[in-house]
Amino acid sequence: MDTNVHECNVRLLLKEEVFQIVGAAMEVLNEMGHGLSEKPYENGLIVEFGLRKMPFKQQPNYDVLCKGHRVGLFVPDILAFQ
């Protein structure tokens, strides 16, 4: 039996990376508890990624283009495994 396939016969992409990210997030939640605003959890996740030696970027900037013209900026909170 292939454990990388769900009932709908879809392969899980980047399975190991997803498990590492979710594991780190659960560790942060268990350590910090519930009820805080988003930013402390983001910063806690950065600490956990560092402790686990997981590659990441925090709040990188990306231009949003429309027909070659910059129309905005996209700033994701965290990119993991970049």
Secondary structure, 3 states (H helix, E strand, C coil): CCCCECCCCCECCCHHHHHHHHHHHHHHHHHHCCCCCHHHHHHHHHHHHHHCCCCEEECCCEEEEECCEEEEEECCCEEECC
